[in-house]
Amino acid sequence: MWAGQDYHALRTLCLQKGQLFEDPVFPQDLSDPKIEWKRPTEFCSNPKFIESGSSSTDVCQGELGDCWLLSTLSALTVHPSLFSRVVPADQSFSRSEGHSGIFHFNLWQFGEWMNVVIDDKLPTKNGQLMFTKSDSREELWSALLEKAYAKVSGGYSALQGGTVAEALEDFTGGIAESVSLSRYTSEEVWEMVTEAESKKSLMACFIQVSDPTDVGRVDEDGLVLGHAYSVLGAKEVTLGSGKVTLIRLRNPWGFTEYTGPWSDKSLEWKSVSDVEQKALNLQKEDGEFWMLCEDFCSLFSWVVICASNMESPQYKLTELRGRWERGVSAGGGRRLKSFFTNPQFRFRVGVASEVVSDSESGTEERWTMLLELLQTDRRATKLHIACHLYRVPEDLVSRPRLDRGFFTRNRPVSDTGDPQNSRGVTMKASLSPGEYVIVPSTYDANQEGNFYIRVYCEKATDNRIN
């Protein structure tokens, strides 16, 4: 549980005292004197936690610049099992059902699912919610979940700008992979998106801009630059002359939609059967729209895909926690002679007695590894971090640590790239069986901080894990 707050104990205490819960832990970081913190019963005649099930239109952006977060919330509504894990359903504003001003949500934080408790006081202006709201004025789950996420982040102001990858991970417990659309053909992107959809992965995308003044500008196609969109699905549509591949997207604003081919009111829909058109053609101005996969690849810069099934038995998980300590284990980046003093973690792929080559097929057994390094210190300024993976020769397996000479003579088999000033960095590699060493580092030496590493391995040939 977050901050040691037990939801059930606090709720029981409130019911016994006949009081509404007030959270003493929530960061009070909003200084605007025009803001009024009100409970839903004070600005809504008949508040509901969830009304007629969850849907992407329950998430509409307010005054806060947190589209990166809200694109994830919209995507979450498409997957009922994920949604129910994050948003416990047994909550209500009804007095007869035990409403006492307290709500709770489950968020993934650095290897653990944390139950986060909040009160239902929300920031308002002129009797209206300032931040996230539903297209139904009476529905409040999205506003309350946004508050829970603000709580673990340090307050609402901490949500003003962030990364899609972080939000996707915190609502799924998966590892988010950012894919540059310019590096792939539209056919390859289509395969990625449809495979991710079949695995119930959450997805979002955005248009990268080089000029900060362009952020938020709406281009000639109706797309918002520097803005995160939810990727809600994919569909192959049959036409009289063939088939087209479409991607379903949503703008968290709840309005301002794409206006190009296959948008809500485009003429292309006339060539689609009435049945398919009724099922897919979105006429309502709610931020949702379809787009040709080829146009998706050319108009957007990045798609972020986060698997939600990393807890499946098909994956082998290794979790590591450590710390960079000044003068002890904070050796800095690979360019420094002190690099070898960084923490070193060994792990094995396959088993020692396994045959590396298949004599009949001549193919080598391979394992797909996905690794993420996260820095867990909650600080305003994060360190520049990186992670490197080395193959350990058999004659050095017995050594508890590898020395400076090893790292001078050998290059990593994979790494996370240049050190990044971000919460986390990832790498993906195809590995043969054997022993490897993971070396997490900061850019400069003697920079202190705590970190968490998780490594997922999957056998590439038959998906079985030893």
C-alpha positions as a printed NumPy array, in Angstrom:
array([[  0.   ,   0.   ,   0.   ],
       [  1.15 ,   3.555,  -0.726],
       [  2.341,   5.688,   2.222],
       [  1.178,   2.987,   4.645],
       [ -2.485,   3.88 ,   4.073],
       [ -4.824,   0.891,   4.344],
       [ -7.966,   1.597,   2.323],
       [-10.244,  -0.828,   4.153],
       [ -9.083,   0.269,   7.627],
       [ -9.456,   3.97 ,   6.774],
       [-12.876,   3.445,   5.194],
       [-14.1  ,   1.459,   8.223],
       [-12.881,   4.192,  10.574],
       [-14.688,   6.889,   8.573],
       [-17.91 ,   4.889,   8.591],
       [-17.651,   4.345,  12.357],
       [-17.12 ,   8.065,  12.992],
       [-19.644,   9.181,  10.389],
       [-16.978,  11.365,   8.743],
       [-15.792,  11.889,   5.205],
       [-12.157,  10.978,   4.595],
       [ -9.59 ,  13.76 ,   4.246],
       [ -6.198,  12.687,   2.946],
       [ -3.329,  14.197,   4.972],
       [ -0.723,  12.775,   2.563],
       [ -1.804,  14.281,  -0.774],
       [  0.674,  16.981,  -1.954],
       [ -1.022,  20.395,  -1.888],
       [  0.895,  21.912,  -4.789],
       [ -1.728,  24.127,  -6.478],
       [ -1.39 ,  27.774,  -5.413],
       [ -4.021,  29.43 ,  -7.621],
       [ -6.4  ,  31.218,  -5.201],
       [ -9.29 ,  30.714,  -7.641],
       [ -9.144,  26.962,  -7.146],
       [-11.782,  25.42 ,  -4.922],
       [-11.333,  21.841,  -3.702],
       [-14.802,  20.297,  -3.808],
       [-16.254,  16.846,  -3.421],
       [-18.366,  15.588,  -6.354],
       [-21.514,  15.811,  -4.215],
       [-20.869,  19.58 ,  -4.025],
       [-20.686,  20.255,  -7.776],
       [-22.68 ,  17.351,  -9.221],
       [-26.318,  16.457,  -8.475],
       [-25.905,  12.697,  -8.984],
       [-22.215,  11.691,  -9.092],
       [-21.331,   8.211, -10.281],
       [-18.008,   6.414, -10.073],
       [-18.513,   4.489, -13.354],
       [-21.558,   5.007, -15.56 ],
       [-22.594,   2.299, -18.031],
       [-19.126,   0.749, -18.116],
       [-15.831,   2.366, -19.011],
       [-15.021,   3.759, -22.451],
       [-12.376,   5.984, -24.007],
       [-14.771,   8.944, -23.975],
       [-14.661,   8.852, -20.165],
       [-11.253,  10.564, -20.464],
       [-11.21 ,  14.187, -21.623],
       [ -8.262,  16.458, -20.963],
       [ -8.702,  19.597, -18.866],
       [ -6.31 ,  22.458, -18.116],
       [ -3.414,  20.178, -17.192],
       [ -0.807,  19.273, -19.828],
       [ -0.956,  15.528, -19.167],
       [ -2.001,  14.088, -22.536],
       [  0.812,  11.546, -22.068],
       [ -1.086,  10.177, -19.063],
       [ -4.587,  10.462, -20.496],
       [ -3.684,   8.68 , -23.741],
       [ -2.867,   5.709, -21.503],
       [ -6.136,   5.974, -19.554],
       [ -8.093,   5.962, -22.828],
       [ -6.204,   2.876, -24.005],
       [ -6.825,   1.21 , -20.637],
       [-10.6  ,   1.312, -21.145],
       [-10.295,  -0.967, -24.188],
       [ -8.996,  -3.798, -21.993],
       [-11.542,  -4.696, -19.258],
       [ -9.222,  -7.036, -17.339],
       [ -6.479,  -4.412, -17.102],
       [ -8.978,  -1.705, -16.253],
       [-10.505,  -3.719, -13.408],
       [ -7.063,  -4.359, -11.905],
       [ -6.256,  -0.63 , -11.825],
       [ -9.767,   0.584, -11.009],
       [-11.483,  -1.554,  -8.313],
       [-15.176,  -1.696,  -9.144],
       [-16.574,  -1.876,  -5.599],
       [-16.647,   1.91 ,  -5.16 ],
       [-19.573,   4.288,  -5.157],
       [-20.884,   7.698,  -4.176],
       [-23.977,   6.11 ,  -2.679],
       [-24.365,   6.5  ,   1.078],
       [-26.275,   3.215,   1.191],
       [-23.207,   1.487,  -0.287],
       [-20.886,   2.979,   2.294],
       [-19.571,   6.105,   0.559],
       [-17.262,   7.919,   2.957],
       [-15.23 ,  10.184,   0.686],
       [-12.434,   7.646,   0.151],
       [-11.395,   5.883,  -3.072],
       [ -8.494,   3.651,  -4.046],
       [ -6.622,   2.529,  -7.17 ],
       [ -3.808,   0.136,  -8.002],
       [ -0.661,   1.441,  -9.692],
       [  2.56 ,  -0.338, -10.572],
       [  5.605,   1.289,  -9.022],
       [  9.111,  -0.139,  -9.514],
       [  8.253,  -3.824,  -9.319],
       [  5.233,  -3.671,  -7.013],
       [  1.51 ,  -3.094,  -7.368],
       [  0.64 ,  -0.374,  -4.859],
       [ -2.832,   0.404,  -3.558],
       [ -3.165,   4.203,  -3.556],
       [ -5.79 ,   5.888,  -1.38 ],
       [ -7.23 ,   9.356,  -2.046],
       [-10.1  ,  11.488,  -0.808],
       [-12.628,  12.694,  -3.38 ],
       [-11.844,  16.418,  -3.111],
       [-11.103,  17.625,  -6.632],
       [ -9.817,  21.006,  -7.896],
       [-12.585,  23.097,  -9.467],
       [-13.115,  26.573, -10.877],
       [-16.561,  28.114, -11.114],
       [-18.065,  24.804, -10.069],
       [-16.391,  22.878, -12.933],
       [-13.604,  20.301, -12.817],
       [-10.3  ,  21.865, -13.807],
       [ -8.538,  18.755, -14.995],
       [ -9.601,  15.375, -16.413],
       [-13.315,  14.81 , -16.825],
       [-15.692,  12.435, -18.583],
       [-17.977,  13.377, -21.457],
       [-20.683,  12.575, -18.91 ],
       [-20.627,  15.257, -16.219],
       [-21.715,  12.757, -13.557],
       [-18.95 ,  10.162, -14.119],
       [-15.839,  10.625, -11.954],
       [-13.512,   7.602, -12.137],
       [-11.06 ,   9.258, -14.552],
       [-10.764,  12.434, -12.462],
       [-10.17 ,  10.391,  -9.309],
       [ -7.617,   8.116, -11.   ],
       [ -5.757,  11.184, -12.268],
       [ -5.622,  12.419,  -8.661],
       [ -4.239,   9.058,  -7.466],
       [ -1.502,   9.229, -10.102],
       [ -0.746,  12.823,  -9.117],
       [ -0.344,  11.638,  -5.528],
       [  2.397,   9.113,  -6.31 ],
       [  4.046,  11.604,  -8.689],
       [  4.332,  14.454,  -6.178],
       [  1.242,  16.482,  -7.025],
       [ -0.745,  17.742, -10.002],
       [  2.084,  20.028, -11.137],
       [  4.283,  16.947, -11.612],
       [  1.879,  15.777, -14.339],
       [  2.556,  18.865, -16.452],
       [  4.602,  17.069, -19.088],
       [  5.782,  13.472, -18.896],
       [  6.435,  10.401, -21.01 ],
       [  3.934,   8.011, -22.514],
       [  6.208,   5.072, -21.688],
       [  6.143,   5.825, -17.942],
       [  2.364,   6.017, -17.826],
       [  1.913,   2.822, -19.846],
       [  4.197,   0.93 , -17.475],
       [  2.584,   2.288, -14.32 ],
       [ -0.85 ,   1.035, -15.405],
       [  0.235,  -2.38 , -16.694],
       [  3.472,  -3.41 , -14.988],
       [  4.879,  -4.084, -18.462],
       [  7.913,  -2.703, -20.275],
       [  7.178,   0.01 , -22.822],
       [  9.065,  -0.049, -26.113],
       [  9.242,   3.108, -28.22 ],
       [  9.259,   2.411, -31.965],
       [ 10.393,   5.023, -34.483],
       [  7.87 ,   4.747, -37.324],
       [ 10.356,   6.08 , -39.869],
       [ 12.466,   2.914, -39.504],
       [  9.749,   0.517, -40.677],
       [  7.485,  -0.03 , -43.645],
       [  3.751,   0.359, -43.186],
       [  3.389,  -3.42 , -43.547],
       [  5.844,  -3.982, -40.684],
       [  4.07 ,  -1.405, -38.518],
       [  0.731,  -3.06 , -39.253],
       [  2.142,  -6.39 , -38.06 ],
       [  3.488,  -4.751, -34.889],
       [  0.194,  -3.056, -34.037],
       [ -2.016,  -6.071, -34.764],
       [  0.286,  -8.39 , -32.822],
       [  0.314,  -5.948, -29.891],
       [ -3.482,  -5.737, -30.028],
       [ -3.798,  -9.542, -29.99 ],
       [ -1.582,  -9.641, -26.88 ],
       [ -3.706,  -6.948, -25.192],
       [ -0.782,  -4.515, -25.158],
       [ -1.507,  -0.86 , -24.46 ],
       [ -0.38 ,   1.578, -27.16 ],
       [  0.001,   5.304, -27.677],
       [  1.699,   7.493, -30.274],
       [  2.838,  11.051, -30.831],
       [  4.233,  13.491, -33.378],
       [  7.716,  14.673, -32.427],
       [  8.606,  18.315, -33.07 ],
       [ 12.   ,  20.024, -33.147],
       [ 10.664,  23.501, -32.398],
       [  9.096,  23.741, -28.89 ],
       [  6.814,  26.527, -30.102],
       [  5.06 ,  23.98 , -32.353],
       [  3.856,  21.881, -29.416],
       [  0.057,  22.022, -29.31 ],
       [ -0.284,  23.458, -32.815],
       [ -2.932,  21.797, -34.986],
       [ -1.604,  20.986, -38.455],
       [ -3.451,  20.94 , -41.771],
       [ -4.565,  17.331, -41.164],
       [ -6.217,  18.159, -37.838],
       [ -3.443,  16.508, -35.802],
       [ -1.904,  18.127, -32.74 ],
       [  1.88 ,  18.375, -32.832],
       [  3.923,  17.212, -29.838],
       [  0.767,  15.61 , -28.463],
       [  0.089,  12.035, -27.32 ],
       [ -2.735,   9.986, -28.852],
       [ -4.174,   6.633, -27.766],
       [ -3.889,   3.747, -30.219],
       [ -7.126,   1.845, -29.624],
       [ -7.042,  -0.832, -32.273],
       [ -6.57 ,  -1.9  , -35.876],
       [ -8.925,  -3.213, -38.519],
       [ -8.682,  -4.577, -42.04 ],
       [-11.63 ,  -3.25 , -44.033],
       [-12.956,  -4.926, -47.193],
       [-13.649,  -2.744, -50.213],
       [-15.061,  -3.645, -53.573],
       [-11.572,  -3.371, -55.069],
       [ -9.627,  -4.966, -52.216],
       [ -8.744,  -4.287, -48.607],
       [ -7.267,  -1.433, -46.581],
       [ -5.62 ,  -1.463, -43.159],
       [ -6.835,   1.125, -40.651],
       [ -5.592,   2.258, -37.242],
       [ -8.033,   3.568, -34.631],
       [ -6.784,   6.58 , -32.639],
       [ -8.072,   9.015, -30.037],
       [ -7.112,  12.543, -29.066],
       [ -7.358,  12.823, -25.231],
       [ -8.763,  16.324, -25.633],
       [-12.06 ,  14.675, -26.616],
       [-12.246,  16.885, -29.698],
       [-10.019,  18.074, -32.601],
       [ -9.893,  15.066, -34.879],
       [ -7.948,  14.012, -37.954],
       [ -9.506,  15.308, -41.169],
       [ -7.684,  13.263, -43.815],
       [ -8.663,  10.071, -45.671],
       [-10.799,   7.645, -43.61 ],
       [-11.578,  10.275, -40.986],
       [-15.126,  10.356, -39.607],
       [-16.847,  12.106, -42.492],
       [-14.51 ,  11.309, -45.374],
       [-15.851,  10.03 , -48.706],
       [-13.833,   6.793, -48.452],
       [-16.475,   5.309, -46.158],
       [-18.973,   5.215, -49.033],
       [-17.062,   2.29 , -50.545],
       [-17.498,   0.217, -47.348],
       [-20.487,  -2.052, -46.756],
       [-23.294,  -0.696, -44.593],
       [-22.604,  -3.321, -41.907],
       [-18.907,  -2.473, -41.571],
       [-19.581,   1.223, -41.892],
       [-22.043,   1.104, -39.011],
       [-19.574,  -0.817, -36.843],
       [-16.543,   1.343, -37.581],
       [-17.517,   4.769, -38.853],
       [-17.26 ,   7.193, -35.933],
       [-19.393,  10.255, -36.583],
       [-19.373,  11.755, -33.094],
       [-16.935,  14.562, -32.259],
       [-15.302,  12.703, -29.361],
       [-11.647,  12.641, -30.389],
       [-11.801,   9.128, -31.92 ],
       [-11.057,   8.478, -35.578],
       [ -9.626,   5.97 , -38.07 ],
       [ -6.552,   6.5  , -40.226],
       [ -4.948,   4.54 , -43.05 ],
       [ -1.906,   2.646, -41.715],
       [  0.32 ,   4.195, -44.411],
       [ -0.763,   7.683, -43.307],
       [ -0.248,   6.752, -39.648],
       [  3.369,   5.867, -40.448],
       [  4.014,   9.07 , -42.374],
       [  2.205,  11.519, -40.067],
       [  3.211,  10.188, -36.63 ],
       [  6.793,   9.871, -35.375],
       [  6.641,   7.254, -32.631],
       [  4.381,   4.49 , -31.382],
       [  4.901,   3.208, -27.827],
       [  3.861,  -0.401, -27.169],
       [  3.599,  -1.829, -23.664],
       [  2.957,  -5.534, -23.12 ],
       [  0.486,  -6.249, -20.331],
       [  1.209,  -9.96 , -19.909],
       [  4.765,  -9.847, -18.567],
       [  3.647, -11.882, -15.545],
       [  2.817, -14.82 , -17.848],
       [  4.659, -18.118, -17.178],
       [  6.045, -18.011, -20.727],
       [  8.516, -15.359, -19.571],
       [ 11.461, -15.859, -17.242],
       [ 11.868, -12.821, -14.997],
       [ 14.958, -11.687, -13.144],
       [ 14.587,  -8.675, -10.799],
       [ 17.57 ,  -6.787,  -9.401],
       [ 17.827,  -3.83 ,  -7.064],
       [ 20.94 ,  -1.841,  -6.256],
       [ 22.539,   1.506,  -5.649],
       [ 25.316,   3.643,  -7.081],
       [ 27.454,   4.806,  -4.132],
       [ 30.077,   7.52 ,  -4.322],
       [ 33.592,   6.094,  -4.198],
       [ 32.286,   2.502,  -4.096],
       [ 29.96 ,   1.56 ,  -6.955],
       [ 29.344,   4.775,  -8.909],
       [ 31.888,   4.258, -11.658],
       [ 30.233,   6.32 , -14.37 ],
       [ 29.97 ,   5.603, -18.095],
       [ 31.986,   3.337, -20.397],
       [ 34.335,   6.145, -21.386],
       [ 35.714,   6.233, -17.819],
       [ 38.418,   3.985, -16.383],
       [ 36.277,   3.51 , -13.269],
       [ 33.427,   1.919, -15.278],
       [ 34.292,  -1.541, -13.921],
       [ 33.458,  -0.436, -10.348],
       [ 29.753,  -0.118, -11.226],
       [ 27.416,  -2.835,  -9.893],
       [ 27.706,  -6.09 , -11.854],
       [ 24.873,  -8.61 , -12.043],
       [ 25.211, -12.082, -13.573],
       [ 22.398, -14.069, -15.138],
       [ 22.208, -17.172, -17.291],
       [ 20.267, -17.751, -20.467],
       [ 19.332, -21.424, -20.842],
       [ 21.219, -24.026, -18.782],
       [ 24.9  , -24.963, -18.682],
       [ 24.43 , -28.413, -20.214],
       [ 22.232, -27.259, -23.049],
       [ 23.378, -27.822, -26.624],
       [ 23.797, -24.472, -28.334],
       [ 23.381, -25.771, -31.906],
       [ 20.774, -28.061, -33.325],
       [ 22.803, -30.634, -35.281],
       [ 19.896, -31.572, -37.525],
       [ 18.744, -28.115, -38.534],
       [ 22.034, -26.32 , -38.051],
       [ 20.196, -23.484, -36.336],
       [ 21.382, -21.904, -33.113],
       [ 19.049, -21.707, -30.166],
       [ 18.196, -18.065, -29.436],
       [ 16.475, -16.277, -26.589],
       [ 14.817, -12.885, -26.786],
       [ 15.78 , -10.679, -23.86 ],
       [ 14.007,  -7.485, -22.83 ],
       [ 15.718,  -5.454, -20.098],
       [ 14.768,  -2.239, -18.345],
       [ 16.807,  -0.115, -15.937],
       [ 14.756,   2.265, -13.779],
       [ 16.092,   4.835, -11.326],
       [ 13.802,   4.806,  -8.315],
       [ 14.738,   8.019,  -6.523],
       [ 11.885,  10.516,  -6.718],
       [ 13.82 ,  13.628,  -7.57 ],
       [ 13.086,  16.637,  -9.729],
       [ 16.355,  16.177, -11.676],
       [ 17.086,  12.642, -12.802],
       [ 20.511,  11.19 , -13.556],
       [ 21.688,  10.309, -17.065],
       [ 21.653,   6.511, -17.005],
       [ 22.567,   3.604, -19.288],
       [ 22.9  ,  -0.167, -19.083],
       [ 25.309,  -2.533, -20.853],
       [ 25.224,  -6.29 , -21.358],
       [ 28.382,  -8.403, -21.804],
       [ 28.868, -12.083, -22.565],
       [ 31.009, -13.74 , -19.878],
       [ 33.628, -16.168, -21.303],
       [ 33.555, -19.651, -19.761],
       [ 37.031, -19.199, -18.271],
       [ 35.822, -16.141, -16.333],
       [ 32.492, -17.534, -15.083],
       [ 34.01 , -18.461, -11.703],
       [ 35.201, -14.909, -11.046],
       [ 32.745, -12.975,  -8.836],
       [ 33.548,  -9.688, -10.605],
       [ 35.094,  -8.686, -13.905],
       [ 38.032,  -6.293, -13.79 ],
       [ 38.991,  -3.175, -15.729],
       [ 40.93 ,  -5.21 , -18.267],
       [ 37.863,  -7.205, -19.297],
       [ 35.829,  -4.086, -20.061],
       [ 38.772,  -2.512, -21.898],
       [ 39.191,  -5.557, -24.164],
       [ 35.518,  -6.4  , -24.729],
       [ 32.557,  -4.63 , -26.208],
       [ 28.981,  -5.131, -24.944],
       [ 26.721,  -7.47 , -26.894],
       [ 23.918,  -4.944, -26.353],
       [ 23.21 ,  -1.684, -24.539],
       [ 20.54 ,   0.952, -24.026],
       [ 22.359,   3.535, -26.141],
       [ 23.7  ,   6.876, -24.989],
       [ 22.961,   7.759, -21.32 ],
       [ 19.514,   9.304, -21.024],
       [ 18.084,  11.766, -18.537],
       [ 14.944,   9.708, -17.961],
       [ 13.306,   7.462, -15.4  ],
       [ 14.16 ,   4.358, -17.363],
       [ 16.038,   2.942, -20.344],
       [ 15.457,  -0.342, -22.18 ],
       [ 17.292,  -2.777, -24.409],
       [ 16.174,  -5.729, -26.491],
       [ 18.579,  -8.408, -27.688],
       [ 18.688, -11.881, -29.227],
       [ 20.987, -14.056, -27.093],
       [ 22.438, -17.548, -27.263],
       [ 22.599, -19.666, -24.08 ],
       [ 25.366, -18.756, -21.678],
       [ 26.308, -16.393, -18.861],
       [ 26.019, -12.627, -19.134],
       [ 26.778,  -9.656, -16.904],
       [ 24.603,  -6.537, -16.616],
       [ 26.371,  -3.269, -15.798],
       [ 24.111,  -0.27 , -14.997],
       [ 25.822,   3.118, -14.955],
       [ 25.393,   6.868, -14.735],
       [ 27.073,   9.237, -17.207],
       [ 29.489,  10.745, -14.665],
       [ 31.247,   8.947, -11.831],
       [ 30.245,   9.391,  -8.167],
       [ 26.598,  10.148,  -8.899],
       [ 24.486,   8.423,  -6.257],
       [ 21.073,   6.86 ,  -6.672],
       [ 18.955,   3.728,  -6.302],
       [ 17.917,   1.604,  -9.261],
       [ 15.739,  -1.357, -10.225],
       [ 16.434,  -3.732, -13.112],
       [ 14.088,  -6.323, -14.584],
       [ 15.031,  -8.791, -17.279],
       [ 12.531, -10.876, -19.238],
       [ 13.714, -13.791, -21.364],
       [ 11.681, -15.822, -23.828],
       [ 12.945, -18.741, -25.857],
       [ 12.693, -17.615, -29.463],
       [ 12.256, -21.059, -31.045],
       [  9.381, -22.593, -29.101],
       [  8.608, -20.007, -26.385],
       [  9.396, -22.456, -23.574],
       [ 11.369, -21.16 , -20.609],
       [ 13.781, -23.288, -18.59 ]])
